[in-house]
């Protein structure tokens, strides 16, 4: 009886540990709560373009809705987390994933990455981490690239069916918080996002090396 009791305890504990590593830290990552937790970031060079984003019931990846960004013409901007940034520690490993599809009206307007998930690392005072590589980006290919190598994520492919972007990353030195931005860059038309995930993984998990120059 005692042996069975200990086996059950071990099983419950293993489930608890697994749950620690499977909690999605992105609030409203599937947009089922509408626009809650999300806003937009528009840099100066794109403020003249009337970009917009909304929640759509048309062909979501999971659940009943997805987010859709609309660019009348090429612009660089992002849907960004509007709530608290996610606490992290240097050396920890996380899985980042997002699903994306482009509308049939989407068109590349030059040589650009088209779309990527950008991670902005800051200290507790929300000051950007002092790293010459700046931000980390997950591209359509599933590769990570630092800002210094962003052009290496350039693409000529705009998938019109849902495509998963996914990679394992290691938090850089000096980072206490991270913010997630869903960026579009160099494309006009509509871009759909769904099921954004950022979750801790075990320390022994191999991570995806980031492209750098």
BATORDO-352444 format. One record per residue: residue number from 1; x, y, z of N, C-alpha, C in turn. Coordinates in Angstrom, 1 decimal. Layout:
    nr      npx      npy      npz     capx     capy     capz      cpx      cpy      cpz
   NUM        X        Y        Z        X        Y        Z        X        Y        Z
...
END
This chain:
    nr      npx      npy      npz     capx     capy     capz      cpx      cpy      cpz
     1      0.8     -1.2      0.0      0.0      0.0      0.0      0.9      1.3      0.0
     2      1.9      1.3      0.9      2.8      2.4      0.9      3.5      2.7     -0.4
     3      3.9      1.6     -1.1      4.5      1.7     -2.4      3.6      2.4     -3.4
     4      2.4      1.9     -3.4      1.4      2.6     -4.3      1.2      4.0     -4.0
     5      1.2      4.3     -2.7      1.0      5.7     -2.2      2.1      6.6     -2.7
     6      3.4      6.1     -2.6      4.5      6.9     -3.1      4.5      7.1     -4.6
     7      4.1      6.0     -5.3      4.0      6.1     -6.8      3.0      7.2     -7.2
     8      1.9      7.2     -6.5      0.9      8.3     -6.8      1.4      9.7     -6.5
     9      2.1      9.8     -5.4      2.7     11.1     -5.0      3.7     11.6     -6.1
    10      4.5     10.6     -6.5      5.5     10.9     -7.6      4.9     11.3     -8.9
    11      3.8     10.6     -9.2      3.0     11.0    -10.4      2.5     12.4    -10.4
    12      1.8     12.7     -9.2      1.3     14.0     -9.1      2.3     15.1     -9.2
    13      3.5     14.9     -8.5      4.6     15.8     -8.5      5.1     16.0     -9.9
    14      5.2     14.9    -10.7      5.7     15.1    -12.1      4.8     15.9    -12.9
    15      3.4     15.7    -12.7      2.5     16.5    -13.4      2.6     18.0    -13.0
    16      2.9     18.3    -11.8      3.0     19.7    -11.3      4.2     20.3    -12.0
    17      5.3     19.6    -12.0      6.5     20.1    -12.6      6.3     20.4    -14.1
    18      5.6     19.4    -14.8      5.3     19.6    -16.2      4.4     20.8    -16.4
    19      3.5     21.1    -15.5      2.6     22.3    -15.7      3.4     23.6    -15.5
    20      4.5     23.6    -14.7      5.3     24.8    -14.6      5.9     25.1    -15.9
    21      6.3     24.1    -16.7      6.9     24.4    -18.0      5.9     24.5    -19.1
    22      4.6     24.4    -18.9      3.7     24.5    -20.0      2.7     25.7    -19.8
    23      3.0     26.5    -18.9      2.1     27.7    -18.7      2.4     28.8    -19.7
    24      1.4     29.2    -20.5      1.6     30.2    -21.5      1.6     31.6    -20.7
    25      2.8     32.3    -20.8      2.9     33.6    -20.1      2.4     34.8    -20.9
    26      1.9     34.5    -22.1      1.3     35.6    -22.9     -0.2     35.7    -22.5
    27     -0.6     36.9    -22.0     -2.0     37.1    -21.7     -2.8     37.3    -23.0
    28     -3.8     36.5    -23.1     -4.7     36.6    -24.3     -4.0     36.3    -25.6
    29     -3.1     35.3    -25.5     -2.3     34.9    -26.7     -3.2     34.4    -27.9
    30     -4.4     33.9    -27.6     -5.3     33.5    -28.6     -6.3     34.5    -29.0
    31     -6.3     35.7    -28.4     -7.2     36.8    -28.7     -8.7     36.5    -28.5
    32     -9.0     35.4    -27.6    -10.4     35.1    -27.3    -11.0     36.2    -26.4
    33    -10.2     37.0    -25.8    -10.7     38.1    -25.0    -10.6     39.4    -25.8
    34    -10.7     39.3    -27.1    -10.7     40.5    -27.9     -9.3     41.2    -27.9
    35     -9.3     42.5    -27.8     -8.1     43.2    -27.9     -7.4     43.4    -26.5
    36     -8.0     42.8    -25.5     -7.4     42.9    -24.1     -5.9     42.4    -24.1
    37     -5.1     43.3    -23.5     -3.7     42.9    -23.4     -2.8     43.3    -24.6
    38     -3.4     43.9    -25.6     -2.7     44.2    -26.8     -2.9     45.6    -27.3
    39     -1.9     46.3    -27.8     -2.0     47.6    -28.4     -1.2     47.6    -29.7
    40     -0.7     48.8    -30.0      0.1     48.9    -31.2      1.3     49.8    -31.0
    41      2.4     49.5    -31.8      3.6     50.3    -31.8      3.8     50.7    -33.3
    42      3.8     52.0    -33.5      4.1     52.6    -34.9      5.3     53.5    -34.8
    43      6.4     53.1    -35.4      7.6     54.0    -35.4      7.3     55.2    -36.3
    44      8.1     56.2    -36.1      7.9     57.5    -36.8      7.8     57.4    -38.3
    45      8.6     56.5    -38.9      8.6     56.4    -40.4      7.3     55.8    -40.9
    46      6.5     55.3    -40.1      5.2     54.6    -40.5      4.0     55.3    -40.1
    47      4.1     56.4    -39.4      2.9     57.1    -38.8      2.0     57.7    -39.9
    48      2.5     58.0    -41.1      1.7     58.5    -42.1      0.9     57.5    -42.8
    49      1.1     56.2    -42.5      0.3     55.1    -43.1     -0.8     54.8    -42.2
    50     -2.1     54.7    -42.7     -3.2     54.4    -41.9     -3.4     53.0    -41.6
    51     -2.4     52.4    -40.8     -2.5     51.0    -40.5     -3.5     50.8    -39.4
    52     -4.0     49.5    -39.2     -5.0     49.2    -38.2     -4.9     47.7    -37.9
    53     -5.5     47.3    -36.8     -5.6     45.9    -36.4     -7.0     45.7    -35.7
    54     -7.4     44.5    -35.8     -8.7     44.2    -35.2     -8.8     42.7    -34.9
    55     -9.9     42.3    -34.4    -10.2     40.9    -34.1    -11.1     40.3    -35.2
    56    -10.8     39.2    -35.7    -11.5     38.6    -36.9    -12.0     37.2    -36.6
    57    -13.2     36.9    -37.0    -13.8     35.5    -36.9    -13.5     34.7    -38.1
    58    -12.9     35.3    -39.1    -12.6     34.6    -40.4    -11.4     33.6    -40.3
    59    -11.7     32.4    -40.4    -10.6     31.3    -40.4     -9.6     31.5    -39.3
    60    -10.0     31.5    -38.1     -8.9     31.5    -37.0     -8.2     30.2    -37.0
    61     -7.0     30.2    -36.4     -6.2     29.0    -36.3     -6.8     28.1    -35.2
    62     -7.0     28.7    -34.0     -7.5     28.0    -32.9     -8.6     28.8    -32.2
    63     -9.5     28.2    -31.5    -10.6     29.0    -30.9    -11.5     29.6    -31.9
    64    -12.1     30.8    -31.6    -13.1     31.3    -32.5    -12.7     32.6    -33.2
    65    -11.5     33.2    -32.8    -11.1     34.4    -33.4     -9.6     34.4    -33.6
    66     -9.1     35.4    -34.4     -7.7     35.6    -34.6     -7.5     37.2    -34.7
    67     -6.3     37.6    -34.6     -6.0     39.1    -34.9     -5.6     39.3    -36.3
    68     -6.0     40.4    -36.9     -5.7     40.7    -38.2     -5.1     42.2    -38.3
    69     -4.0     42.3    -38.9     -3.3     43.6    -39.2     -3.6     44.0    -40.6
    70     -3.8     45.3    -40.8     -4.1     45.8    -42.2     -3.2     46.9    -42.5
    71     -2.5     46.7    -43.7     -1.5     47.8    -44.2     -2.0     48.2    -45.6
    72     -2.5     49.4    -45.7     -2.9     49.9    -47.1     -1.7     49.9    -48.0
    73     -0.5     50.2    -47.4      0.8     50.1    -48.2      1.9     49.7    -47.2
    74      3.0     49.4    -47.7      4.2     49.0    -46.9      4.4     49.8    -45.7
    75      4.6     49.2    -44.6      4.8     49.9    -43.3      5.5     49.0    -42.3
    76      6.3     49.5    -41.4      6.9     48.7    -40.4      6.2     49.1    -39.1
    77      5.5     48.2    -38.5      4.8     48.5    -37.2      4.4     47.2    -36.5
    78      3.8     47.3    -35.4      3.6     46.0    -34.6      2.3     46.1    -33.8
    79      1.8     45.0    -33.5      0.8     44.8    -32.4      1.7     44.4    -31.2
    80      1.5     45.1    -30.1      2.4     44.9    -29.0      1.6     44.7    -27.7
    81      2.3     44.0    -26.8      1.6     43.8    -25.5      1.4     45.1    -24.8
    82      0.2     45.3    -24.3     -0.1     46.6    -23.6     -0.1     46.4    -22.1
    83     -0.1     45.1    -21.6     -0.1     44.9    -20.2      1.3     44.8    -19.6
    84      1.5     44.2    -18.4      2.8     44.1    -17.8      3.7     43.2    -18.6
    85      5.0     43.6    -18.6      6.0     42.8    -19.3      6.2     41.5    -18.6
    86      6.7     40.5    -19.3      6.9     39.1    -18.7      8.2     39.1    -17.9
    87      8.2     38.7    -16.7      9.4     38.6    -15.9     10.3     37.4    -16.4
    88     11.6     37.6    -16.5     12.5     36.5    -17.0     13.8     36.6    -16.2
    89     14.7     35.6    -16.3     16.0     35.7    -15.7     17.0     35.2    -16.8
    90     18.2     35.9    -16.8     19.3     35.5    -17.7     19.6     34.0    -17.6
    91     19.7     33.4    -18.7     20.1     32.0    -18.8     18.9     31.0    -18.8
    92     17.7     31.5    -18.5     16.5     30.7    -18.6     16.2     30.4    -20.0
    93     15.5     29.3    -20.3     15.1     29.0    -21.7     13.6     29.0    -21.8
    94     13.1     29.4    -23.0     11.7     29.6    -23.2     11.4     29.1    -24.7
    95     10.2     28.7    -24.8      9.7     28.4    -26.2      8.8     29.5    -26.6
    96      9.1     30.0    -27.8      8.3     31.1    -28.4      7.6     30.5    -29.6
    97      6.3     30.7    -29.8      5.6     30.2    -30.9      4.5     31.2    -31.3
    98      4.2     31.2    -32.6      3.1     32.0    -33.1      2.6     31.4    -34.4
    99      1.3     31.5    -34.7      0.8     31.1    -36.0      0.4     32.3    -36.8
   100      0.7     32.2    -38.1      0.6     33.4    -39.0      0.1     32.9    -40.3
   101     -0.7     33.7    -41.0     -1.1     33.6    -42.4     -1.3     34.9    -43.0
   102     -1.0     35.0    -44.3     -1.2     36.3    -45.0     -2.5     36.2    -45.9
   103     -3.2     37.3    -46.0     -4.3     37.4    -46.8     -3.9     37.3    -48.3
   104     -4.9     37.0    -49.1     -4.6     36.9    -50.6     -4.2     38.2    -51.1
   105     -4.5     39.3    -50.4     -4.2     40.7    -50.9     -2.8     41.1    -50.4
   106     -2.1     40.2    -49.7     -0.8     40.6    -49.2      0.3     40.6    -50.3
   107      1.2     41.6    -50.2      2.2     41.7    -51.3      3.5     42.3    -50.7
   108      4.6     41.6    -51.0      5.9     42.2    -50.6      6.2     43.4    -51.4
   109      6.7     44.4    -50.7      7.0     45.7    -51.4      8.5     46.0    -51.3
   110      9.3     44.9    -51.5     10.7     45.0    -51.5     11.4     43.8    -50.8
   111     12.6     44.0    -50.4     13.3     42.9    -49.8     13.3     43.1    -48.3
   112     12.4     42.3    -47.7     12.2     42.5    -46.2     11.8     41.2    -45.6
   113     11.8     41.1    -44.2     11.4     39.8    -43.6      9.9     39.6    -43.6
   114      9.1     40.5    -44.0      7.6     40.5    -44.1      6.9     40.5    -42.7
   115      7.3     39.5    -41.9      6.7     39.5    -40.5      7.6     38.7    -39.6
   116      7.6     39.1    -38.3      8.4     38.3    -37.4      7.9     38.7    -36.0
   117      8.2     37.9    -35.0      7.9     38.2    -33.6      9.2     38.8    -33.0
   118      9.0     40.0    -32.4     10.2     40.7    -31.8     10.1     40.6    -30.3
   119     11.2     40.2    -29.7     11.3     40.2    -28.2     12.2     41.4    -27.8
   120     11.6     42.2    -26.9     12.4     43.4    -26.4     12.7     43.1    -25.0
   121     14.0     43.0    -24.7     14.5     42.7    -23.3     14.8     44.0    -22.6
   122     14.4     44.1    -21.4     14.7     45.3    -20.6     15.1     44.9    -19.1
   123     15.6     45.9    -18.4     15.9     45.6    -17.0     14.6     45.9    -16.2
   124     14.6     45.9    -14.9     13.4     46.1    -14.1     12.8     47.5    -14.3
   125     13.7     48.4    -14.7     13.2     49.8    -14.9     12.7     50.0    -16.3
   126     12.6     48.9    -17.1     12.1     48.9    -18.5     13.0     49.7    -19.4
   127     14.3     49.7    -19.0     15.3     50.3    -19.9     15.9     49.1    -20.7
   128     16.0     49.4    -22.1     16.5     48.3    -22.9     17.9     47.8    -22.4
   129     18.0     46.5    -22.5     19.3     45.8    -22.1     20.4     46.4    -22.9
   130     21.5     46.7    -22.3     22.7     47.2    -23.0     23.4     46.1    -23.8
   131     22.9     45.9    -25.0     23.4     44.8    -25.8     23.5     45.3    -27.2
   132     24.7     45.3    -27.9     24.8     45.9    -29.2     23.9     45.1    -30.2
   133     23.5     43.9    -29.9     22.7     43.1    -30.8     21.2     43.6    -30.8
   134     20.9     44.4    -29.7     19.5     44.9    -29.5     18.4     43.8    -29.3
   135     17.5     43.8    -30.2     16.3     42.9    -30.0     16.5     41.5    -30.7
   136     15.7     40.6    -30.2     15.7     39.2    -30.8     14.4     39.0    -31.6
   137     14.5     38.4    -32.8     13.4     38.3    -33.7     13.3     36.8    -34.2
   138     12.0     36.3    -34.2     11.7     35.0    -34.7     11.0     35.2    -36.1
   139     11.7     34.7    -37.1     11.2     34.9    -38.5     10.3     33.8    -38.9
   140      9.8     33.9    -40.2      8.9     32.9    -40.7      9.5     31.6    -40.9
   141     10.8     31.5    -41.0     11.5     30.2    -41.2     11.7     29.5    -39.9
   142     11.4     30.1    -38.8     11.6     29.5    -37.5     13.0     29.8    -36.9
   143     13.8     30.7    -37.6     15.1     31.1    -37.1     15.0     32.3    -36.3
   144     15.9     32.5    -35.3     16.0     33.7    -34.6     17.1     34.6    -35.2
   145     17.0     35.9    -35.1     18.0     36.8    -35.5     18.0     38.0    -34.6
   146     19.2     38.5    -34.3     19.3     39.7    -33.6     19.1     40.9    -34.5
   147     18.9     42.1    -34.0     18.7     43.2    -34.9     19.8     43.4    -35.9
   148     21.0     43.1    -35.5     22.2     43.3    -36.4     22.1     42.4    -37.6
   149     21.3     41.3    -37.5     21.2     40.4    -38.6     19.8     40.2    -39.1
   150     18.9     41.2    -38.9     17.5     41.1    -39.3     17.3     40.8    -40.7
   151     18.2     41.4    -41.6     18.1     41.2    -43.0     18.2     39.7    -43.4
   152     18.8     38.9    -42.5     19.0     37.5    -42.8     17.6     36.7    -42.7
   153     16.6     37.4    -42.2     15.3     36.8    -42.2     14.4     37.2    -43.4
   154     15.0     37.9    -44.3     14.3     38.3    -45.5     13.6     37.1    -46.2
   155     12.5     37.3    -46.8     11.8     36.2    -47.4     11.1     36.6    -48.7
   156     10.7     35.7    -49.5      9.9     35.9    -50.7      8.6     35.1    -50.6
   157      8.4     34.4    -49.5      7.3     33.6    -49.4      6.3     34.2    -48.4
   158      5.0     34.3    -48.8      4.0     34.8    -47.9      2.9     33.7    -47.8
   159      3.0     32.8    -46.8      2.0     31.7    -46.7      0.6     32.2    -46.5
   160     -0.4     31.7    -47.3     -1.8     32.1    -47.1     -2.5     31.0    -46.3
   161     -1.9     29.9    -45.9     -2.4     29.0    -45.0     -1.7     29.2    -43.7
   162     -2.3     28.8    -42.5     -1.6     29.0    -41.3     -0.3     28.3    -41.2
   163      0.7     29.0    -40.8      2.1     28.5    -40.6      2.6     28.8    -39.2
   164      3.2     27.8    -38.6      3.7     27.9    -37.3      5.2     28.5    -37.3
   165      5.4     29.5    -36.5      6.7     30.0    -36.2      7.1     29.6    -34.8
   166      8.3     28.9    -34.6      8.6     28.4    -33.3     10.1     28.3    -33.1
   167     10.5     28.5    -31.9     11.9     28.3    -31.6     12.1     28.4    -30.1
   168     13.3     27.8    -29.6     13.7     27.9    -28.2     14.8     28.9    -28.1
   169     14.6     29.8    -27.1     15.6     30.9    -26.9     16.2     30.8    -25.5
   170     17.3     31.4    -25.3     17.9     31.6    -24.0     18.0     33.1    -23.7
   171     17.5     33.5    -22.5     17.4     34.9    -22.1     18.8     35.4    -21.9
   172     19.1     36.6    -22.5     20.5     37.2    -22.5     20.8     37.8    -21.2
   173     22.1     38.0    -20.9     22.5     38.7    -19.6     21.9     40.1    -19.5
   174     21.5     40.4    -18.2     21.0     41.7    -18.0     19.5     41.9    -18.1
   175     18.8     40.8    -18.7     17.4     40.9    -18.9     16.6     40.5    -17.7
   176     15.6     41.4    -17.3     14.7     41.1    -16.2     13.2     40.9    -16.7
   177     13.0     41.6    -17.9     11.6     41.6    -18.4     11.7     41.5    -19.9
   178     10.6     41.0    -20.5     10.5     40.9    -22.0      9.1     41.3    -22.5
   179      9.1     42.0    -23.6      7.8     42.4    -24.2      7.8     41.7    -25.6
   180      6.6     41.3    -26.0      6.4     40.6    -27.3      5.7     41.6    -28.3
   181      6.3     41.7    -29.5      5.7     42.5    -30.5      5.5     41.6    -31.8
   182      4.3     41.7    -32.4      4.1     41.0    -33.6      4.3     42.0    -34.7
   183      5.4     41.9    -35.4      5.9     42.9    -36.3      5.5     42.6    -37.8
   184      5.2     43.6    -38.6      5.1     43.4    -40.0      6.1     44.4    -40.6
   185      6.8     44.1    -41.7      7.8     44.9    -42.3      8.0     44.6    -43.7
   186      7.6     45.6    -44.6      7.8     45.4    -46.0      6.7     44.7    -46.8
   187      5.5     44.7    -46.2      4.4     44.0    -46.8      3.2     44.9    -46.7
   188      2.3     44.9    -47.8      1.0     45.5    -47.7      0.0     44.4    -47.7
   189     -1.3     44.9    -47.3     -2.4     43.9    -47.3     -2.7     43.5    -45.9
   190     -3.2     42.3    -45.7     -3.7     41.8    -44.4     -2.8     40.6    -43.9
   191     -2.5     40.6    -42.6     -1.7     39.6    -41.9     -2.4     39.1    -40.7
   192     -2.6     37.8    -40.6     -3.4     37.3    -39.5     -2.5     36.6    -38.5
   193     -2.7     36.7    -37.2     -1.9     36.1    -36.1     -2.9     35.4    -35.2
   194     -2.4     34.3    -34.6     -3.1     33.6    -33.6     -2.2     32.7    -32.7
   195     -2.7     32.4    -31.5     -2.1     31.4    -30.6     -0.6     31.7    -30.4
   196     -0.4     32.9    -29.8      1.0     33.3    -29.4      1.3     32.7    -28.1
   197      2.5     32.0    -28.0      2.9     31.3    -26.8      4.3     31.7    -26.4
   198      4.5     31.9    -25.1      5.8     32.1    -24.6      5.8     31.4    -23.2
   199      6.6     30.3    -23.2      6.5     29.4    -22.0      7.9     28.9    -21.6
   200      8.1     28.7    -20.3      9.4     28.2    -19.8      9.6     26.7    -20.2
   201     10.8     26.3    -20.5     11.1     24.9    -20.8     12.3     24.5    -19.9
   202     12.5     23.2    -19.7     13.6     22.8    -18.9     15.0     23.3    -19.3
   203     15.9     23.5    -18.4     17.2     24.1    -18.6     18.0     23.3    -19.6
   204     17.8     21.9    -19.7     18.5     21.1    -20.6     18.0     21.1    -22.0
   205     16.9     21.8    -22.3     16.4     21.9    -23.6     17.4     22.6    -24.6
   206     17.7     22.0    -25.7     18.6     22.7    -26.7     17.9     24.0    -27.2
   207     18.6     25.1    -27.3     18.0     26.3    -27.8     18.4     26.6    -29.3
   208     17.6     27.4    -30.0     17.9     27.7    -31.3     18.9     28.9    -31.4
   209     20.1     28.6    -32.0     21.1     29.7    -32.0     20.5     30.9    -32.9
   210     20.8     32.1    -32.4     20.3     33.3    -33.2     21.3     33.7    -34.2
   211     20.9     34.1    -35.3     21.7     34.7    -36.4     22.3     36.0    -35.9
   212     23.5     36.3    -36.2     24.2     37.6    -35.8     25.2     37.9    -36.8
   213     25.6     39.2    -36.8     26.7     39.7    -37.6     27.7     40.3    -36.8
END
